[in-house]
């Protein structure tokens, strides 16, 4: 439900006059229709949604590294890795603040266990699932930690507005006028996750169990 609510908010970026519940209902109908067309088509769509997210994050990391290596000057100052430690250190809120942030960060990993549900749609789960699970730490380092380090090296943490996207700010710094629209679209595709297909997969499993008595 949180993903659907978020998607409604993302659509409001372009159509603020449309009620959120109408947008959410429309999205649910679209995702369910994708499922009705078969797992293979939904898998293809999910693949391209993931590609959009990955390409955007990698592009952001590359752009950020270029700004850092050339010490690009913005109205926040010069882009540099020193920004990570020059504004109160690595733990400006203290160790307690760092530990308390984990309860927020853990929310981003909710649902990662659902990869096990996809075993029923996988050709060779004994080989593919361990490989996918073992790649998770690498993806966390690149997309979560790496992305955050680059963003805070370009824009000091104390200059980041919690009410606006740092991704938008980073792309805006290099003169991308439609950065907000692009990032909003990417986040929208990210919210259109495999949660729906997993939910339907569970319902199908319950149906199979019922039919078998």
MARMI-399449 format. One record per residue (C-alpha): residue number from 1; chain; x, y, z. Coordinates in pm, 1 decimal. Layout:
BEGIN
{num=NUM&chaine=A&u=X&v=Y&w=Z} .
...
END
This chain:
BEGIN
{num=1&chaine=A&u=0.0&v=0.0&w=0.0} .
{num=2&chaine=A&u=284.7&v=238.5&w=69.8} .
{num=3&chaine=A&u=413.5&v=195.6&w=-287.3} .
{num=4&chaine=A&u=70.2&v=265.8&w=-432.8} .
{num=5&chaine=A&u=27.1&v=573.8&w=-214.8} .
{num=6&chaine=A&u=369.9&v=695.2&w=-322.9} .
{num=7&chaine=A&u=285.4&v=640.4&w=-688.8} .
{num=8&chaine=A&u=-26.3&v=850.8&w=-642.7} .
{num=9&chaine=A&u=189.3&v=1129.1&w=-502.6} .
{num=10&chaine=A&u=430.9&v=1101.6&w=-795.2} .
{num=11&chaine=A&u=146.6&v=1135.4&w=-1044.4} .
{num=12&chaine=A&u=35.7&v=1445.7&w=-857.3} .
{num=13&chaine=A&u=360.2&v=1606.9&w=-978.0} .
{num=14&chaine=A&u=207.8&v=1621.5&w=-1328.0} .
{num=15&chaine=A&u=-165.2&v=1613.7&w=-1244.2} .
{num=16&chaine=A&u=-211.5&v=1784.9&w=-906.9} .
{num=17&chaine=A&u=-585.0&v=1833.3&w=-965.0} .
{num=18&chaine=A&u=-656.7&v=1457.5&w=-981.4} .
{num=19&chaine=A&u=-756.1&v=1301.4&w=-642.8} .
{num=20&chaine=A&u=-498.5&v=1059.1&w=-508.7} .
{num=21&chaine=A&u=-742.3&v=768.0&w=-471.3} .
{num=22&chaine=A&u=-835.8&v=784.5&w=-840.9} .
{num=23&chaine=A&u=-471.5&v=767.8&w=-940.8} .
{num=24&chaine=A&u=-406.0&v=473.2&w=-708.7} .
{num=25&chaine=A&u=-710.2&v=284.8&w=-842.4} .
{num=26&chaine=A&u=-595.8&v=346.2&w=-1199.5} .
{num=27&chaine=A&u=-245.6&v=218.2&w=-1118.0} .
{num=28&chaine=A&u=-381.5&v=-96.0&w=-949.6} .
{num=29&chaine=A&u=-592.2&v=-175.7&w=-1256.3} .
{num=30&chaine=A&u=-291.3&v=-130.6&w=-1485.2} .
{num=31&chaine=A&u=-65.8&v=-353.6&w=-1274.7} .
{num=32&chaine=A&u=-331.2&v=-622.8&w=-1244.7} .
{num=33&chaine=A&u=-383.0&v=-613.4&w=-1622.5} .
{num=34&chaine=A&u=-8.3&v=-667.2&w=-1667.0} .
{num=35&chaine=A&u=-33.5&v=-974.7&w=-1446.9} .
{num=36&chaine=A&u=-327.4&v=-1111.3&w=-1642.6} .
{num=37&chaine=A&u=-116.8&v=-1098.3&w=-1957.9} .
{num=38&chaine=A&u=123.8&v=-1351.3&w=-1806.5} .
{num=39&chaine=A&u=432.6&v=-1373.8&w=-1589.0} .
{num=40&chaine=A&u=667.9&v=-1344.9&w=-1884.9} .
{num=41&chaine=A&u=533.8&v=-1005.6&w=-1996.3} .
{num=42&chaine=A&u=529.9&v=-875.1&w=-1640.6} .
{num=43&chaine=A&u=886.9&v=-999.1&w=-1601.6} .
{num=44&chaine=A&u=988.1&v=-804.9&w=-1911.3} .
{num=45&chaine=A&u=823.3&v=-490.2&w=-1780.3} .
{num=46&chaine=A&u=986.5&v=-532.5&w=-1441.0} .
{num=47&chaine=A&u=1320.9&v=-582.5&w=-1616.1} .
{num=48&chaine=A&u=1288.2&v=-252.0&w=-1802.1} .
{num=49&chaine=A&u=1165.3&v=-72.6&w=-1490.8} .
{num=50&chaine=A&u=1477.9&v=-196.6&w=-1312.1} .
{num=51&chaine=A&u=1701.0&v=-92.2&w=-1601.6} .
{num=52&chaine=A&u=1560.8&v=261.7&w=-1582.8} .
{num=53&chaine=A&u=1641.4&v=278.9&w=-1210.4} .
{num=54&chaine=A&u=1989.5&v=131.8&w=-1249.3} .
{num=55&chaine=A&u=2084.8&v=354.7&w=-1542.8} .
{num=56&chaine=A&u=1965.0&v=665.9&w=-1360.6} .
{num=57&chaine=A&u=2157.1&v=587.1&w=-1041.9} .
{num=58&chaine=A&u=2473.5&v=497.9&w=-1235.5} .
{num=59&chaine=A&u=2439.5&v=820.2&w=-1437.3} .
{num=60&chaine=A&u=2401.0&v=1014.9&w=-1114.3} .
{num=61&chaine=A&u=2710.0&v=850.4&w=-964.3} .
{num=62&chaine=A&u=2915.3&v=918.5&w=-1278.1} .
{num=63&chaine=A&u=2801.1&v=1281.8&w=-1296.1} .
{num=64&chaine=A&u=2879.3&v=1326.0&w=-927.3} .
{num=65&chaine=A&u=3226.8&v=1174.6&w=-961.6} .
{num=66&chaine=A&u=3303.9&v=1403.8&w=-1256.7} .
{num=67&chaine=A&u=3198.0&v=1706.7&w=-1050.4} .
{num=68&chaine=A&u=3412.7&v=1584.7&w=-760.3} .
{num=69&chaine=A&u=3726.5&v=1509.4&w=-962.5} .
{num=70&chaine=A&u=3710.7&v=1846.4&w=-1138.2} .
{num=71&chaine=A&u=3629.0&v=2021.7&w=-809.8} .
{num=72&chaine=A&u=3319.8&v=2174.1&w=-967.5} .
{num=73&chaine=A&u=3207.9&v=2490.4&w=-790.9} .
{num=74&chaine=A&u=2841.8&v=2528.3&w=-701.2} .
{num=75&chaine=A&u=2658.6&v=2768.4&w=-472.1} .
{num=76&chaine=A&u=2714.8&v=2500.3&w=-205.1} .
{num=77&chaine=A&u=3093.4&v=2527.8&w=-250.4} .
{num=78&chaine=A&u=3340.0&v=2302.2&w=-431.3} .
{num=79&chaine=A&u=3244.4&v=1940.7&w=-491.2} .
{num=80&chaine=A&u=3488.3&v=1729.5&w=-293.6} .
{num=81&chaine=A&u=3506.0&v=1416.2&w=-81.6} .
{num=82&chaine=A&u=3613.7&v=1645.4&w=203.3} .
{num=83&chaine=A&u=3249.9&v=1754.5&w=231.0} .
{num=84&chaine=A&u=3186.5&v=1418.5&w=395.6} .
{num=85&chaine=A&u=3391.9&v=1514.6&w=701.9} .
{num=86&chaine=A&u=3412.5&v=1895.8&w=695.3} .
{num=87&chaine=A&u=3060.5&v=1969.3&w=818.2} .
{num=88&chaine=A&u=3059.1&v=1818.9&w=1163.3} .
{num=89&chaine=A&u=3239.9&v=1496.2&w=1080.0} .
{num=90&chaine=A&u=3100.6&v=1158.1&w=980.0} .
{num=91&chaine=A&u=2860.2&v=1157.5&w=1276.5} .
{num=92&chaine=A&u=2744.0&v=1519.5&w=1317.6} .
{num=93&chaine=A&u=2442.8&v=1404.9&w=1520.3} .
{num=94&chaine=A&u=2655.1&v=1184.4&w=1740.4} .
{num=95&chaine=A&u=2668.5&v=807.2&w=1765.7} .
{num=96&chaine=A&u=2315.8&v=795.0&w=1905.1} .
{num=97&chaine=A&u=2179.5&v=977.3&w=1600.5} .
{num=98&chaine=A&u=2365.6&v=736.7&w=1373.1} .
{num=99&chaine=A&u=2217.1&v=433.5&w=1548.2} .
{num=100&chaine=A&u=1866.7&v=580.4&w=1546.9} .
{num=101&chaine=A&u=1887.8&v=632.0&w=1170.2} .
{num=102&chaine=A&u=1895.6&v=255.9&w=1122.4} .
{num=103&chaine=A&u=1525.9&v=221.1&w=1203.2} .
{num=104&chaine=A&u=1454.9&v=449.7&w=906.9} .
{num=105&chaine=A&u=1710.8&v=287.4&w=677.3} .
{num=106&chaine=A&u=1577.2&v=-61.9&w=746.3} .
{num=107&chaine=A&u=1246.9&v=43.1&w=591.4} .
{num=108&chaine=A&u=1418.5&v=50.9&w=250.0} .
{num=109&chaine=A&u=1491.2&v=-320.7&w=278.2} .
{num=110&chaine=A&u=1137.9&v=-429.1&w=361.9} .
{num=111&chaine=A&u=1024.4&v=-682.1&w=105.0} .
{num=112&chaine=A&u=1368.8&v=-809.2&w=9.2} .
{num=113&chaine=A&u=1266.6&v=-1151.2&w=141.7} .
{num=114&chaine=A&u=1001.8&v=-1173.2&w=-130.3} .
{num=115&chaine=A&u=1272.5&v=-1287.9&w=-369.8} .
{num=116&chaine=A&u=1202.6&v=-1634.1&w=-234.7} .
{num=117&chaine=A&u=846.8&v=-1619.2&w=-369.6} .
{num=118&chaine=A&u=983.9&v=-1584.8&w=-722.5} .
{num=119&chaine=A&u=1125.3&v=-1938.6&w=-697.8} .
{num=120&chaine=A&u=800.6&v=-2065.7&w=-845.3} .
{num=121&chaine=A&u=857.5&v=-1858.8&w=-1161.3} .
{num=122&chaine=A&u=1228.7&v=-1934.6&w=-1191.7} .
{num=123&chaine=A&u=1363.7&v=-2190.0&w=-1435.5} .
{num=124&chaine=A&u=1653.4&v=-2306.0&w=-1217.8} .
{num=125&chaine=A&u=1597.7&v=-2160.5&w=-867.4} .
{num=126&chaine=A&u=1875.9&v=-2365.3&w=-704.8} .
{num=127&chaine=A&u=2133.8&v=-2173.6&w=-910.3} .
{num=128&chaine=A&u=1971.5&v=-1839.3&w=-992.3} .
{num=129&chaine=A&u=1832.3&v=-1748.7&w=-648.7} .
{num=130&chaine=A&u=2162.3&v=-1786.8&w=-455.3} .
{num=131&chaine=A&u=2332.6&v=-1579.7&w=-725.1} .
{num=132&chaine=A&u=2071.4&v=-1305.1&w=-698.1} .
{num=133&chaine=A&u=2084.6&v=-1306.6&w=-316.9} .
{num=134&chaine=A&u=2465.0&v=-1294.6&w=-309.9} .
{num=135&chaine=A&u=2458.1&v=-988.2&w=-537.9} .
{num=136&chaine=A&u=2244.7&v=-791.6&w=-292.1} .
{num=137&chaine=A&u=2540.1&v=-659.4&w=-80.6} .
{num=138&chaine=A&u=2713.6&v=-535.7&w=-396.8} .
{num=139&chaine=A&u=2401.3&v=-352.0&w=-507.5} .
{num=140&chaine=A&u=2360.4&v=-198.3&w=-162.4} .
{num=141&chaine=A&u=2718.3&v=-70.8&w=-170.3} .
{num=142&chaine=A&u=2679.3&v=76.3&w=-519.1} .
{num=143&chaine=A&u=2325.4&v=210.6&w=-523.4} .
{num=144&chaine=A&u=2264.5&v=301.0&w=-159.2} .
{num=145&chaine=A&u=2599.1&v=380.3&w=1.0} .
{num=146&chaine=A&u=2784.3&v=483.6&w=-316.5} .
{num=147&chaine=A&u=2500.3&v=708.5&w=-430.0} .
{num=148&chaine=A&u=2474.5&v=876.9&w=-90.0} .
{num=149&chaine=A&u=2850.1&v=934.2&w=-65.1} .
{num=150&chaine=A&u=2856.5&v=1099.2&w=-408.1} .
{num=151&chaine=A&u=2553.7&v=1318.0&w=-334.1} .
{num=152&chaine=A&u=2694.3&v=1439.0&w=-0.4} .
{num=153&chaine=A&u=3033.8&v=1501.5&w=-160.4} .
{num=154&chaine=A&u=2873.7&v=1739.1&w=-408.9} .
{num=155&chaine=A&u=2605.7&v=1881.7&w=-179.5} .
{num=156&chaine=A&u=2701.0&v=1899.0&w=191.9} .
{num=157&chaine=A&u=2454.9&v=1707.0&w=408.1} .
{num=158&chaine=A&u=2348.8&v=2020.1&w=596.7} .
{num=159&chaine=A&u=2247.9&v=2186.5&w=266.8} .
{num=160&chaine=A&u=2024.7&v=1900.9&w=154.1} .
{num=161&chaine=A&u=1656.6&v=1987.5&w=181.4} .
{num=162&chaine=A&u=1463.2&v=1685.5&w=316.5} .
{num=163&chaine=A&u=1156.2&v=1810.1&w=127.4} .
{num=164&chaine=A&u=1322.0&v=1792.9&w=-214.7} .
{num=165&chaine=A&u=1510.2&v=1525.5&w=-404.2} .
{num=166&chaine=A&u=1894.0&v=1541.0&w=-391.3} .
{num=167&chaine=A&u=1888.9&v=1358.3&w=-726.6} .
{num=168&chaine=A&u=1703.0&v=1652.8&w=-879.4} .
{num=169&chaine=A&u=1948.6&v=1897.2&w=-724.7} .
{num=170&chaine=A&u=2247.3&v=1705.9&w=-859.7} .
{num=171&chaine=A&u=2114.4&v=1695.3&w=-1215.4} .
{num=172&chaine=A&u=2004.8&v=2059.4&w=-1189.9} .
{num=173&chaine=A&u=2363.0&v=2158.1&w=-1104.5} .
{num=174&chaine=A&u=2478.5&v=2038.7&w=-1448.2} .
{num=175&chaine=A&u=2202.1&v=2229.9&w=-1623.6} .
{num=176&chaine=A&u=1933.1&v=1968.7&w=-1677.9} .
{num=177&chaine=A&u=1613.5&v=2182.9&w=-1676.6} .
{num=178&chaine=A&u=1375.1&v=1887.2&w=-1678.6} .
{num=179&chaine=A&u=1557.5&v=1704.2&w=-1396.8} .
{num=180&chaine=A&u=1253.3&v=1705.6&w=-1167.4} .
{num=181&chaine=A&u=1031.9&v=1542.3&w=-1430.4} .
{num=182&chaine=A&u=1291.8&v=1279.0&w=-1518.9} .
{num=183&chaine=A&u=1364.5&v=1182.6&w=-1158.6} .
{num=184&chaine=A&u=993.0&v=1175.5&w=-1078.4} .
{num=185&chaine=A&u=937.0&v=933.4&w=-1367.6} .
{num=186&chaine=A&u=1223.3&v=711.7&w=-1251.2} .
{num=187&chaine=A&u=1091.1&v=702.1&w=-895.4} .
{num=188&chaine=A&u=746.5&v=622.1&w=-1032.6} .
{num=189&chaine=A&u=881.9&v=317.8&w=-1218.7} .
{num=190&chaine=A&u=1068.5&v=218.3&w=-902.8} .
{num=191&chaine=A&u=744.1&v=219.5&w=-706.9} .
{num=192&chaine=A&u=584.5&v=0.3&w=-975.2} .
{num=193&chaine=A&u=766.2&v=-292.1&w=-821.2} .
{num=194&chaine=A&u=707.3&v=-664.7&w=-822.4} .
{num=195&chaine=A&u=492.3&v=-641.6&w=-510.9} .
{num=196&chaine=A&u=175.2&v=-689.0&w=-714.0} .
{num=197&chaine=A&u=303.0&v=-994.9&w=-898.4} .
{num=198&chaine=A&u=427.2&v=-1143.5&w=-570.4} .
{num=199&chaine=A&u=87.2&v=-1088.7&w=-409.6} .
{num=200&chaine=A&u=-87.4&v=-1260.9&w=-698.7} .
{num=201&chaine=A&u=168.6&v=-1542.0&w=-687.7} .
{num=202&chaine=A&u=80.1&v=-1604.4&w=-322.9} .
{num=203&chaine=A&u=-292.2&v=-1609.5&w=-405.8} .
{num=204&chaine=A&u=-224.2&v=-1864.6&w=-682.7} .
{num=205&chaine=A&u=-29.1&v=-2080.1&w=-435.9} .
{num=206&chaine=A&u=-319.1&v=-2070.4&w=-189.9} .
{num=207&chaine=A&u=-553.9&v=-2173.7&w=-471.5} .
{num=208&chaine=A&u=-329.8&v=-2467.1&w=-561.7} .
{num=209&chaine=A&u=-320.5&v=-2580.1&w=-198.5} .
{num=210&chaine=A&u=-699.7&v=-2557.3&w=-177.3} .
{num=211&chaine=A&u=-747.7&v=-2758.2&w=-496.0} .
{num=212&chaine=A&u=-517.0&v=-3028.3&w=-364.2} .
{num=213&chaine=A&u=-724.6&v=-3052.5&w=-50.6} .
END
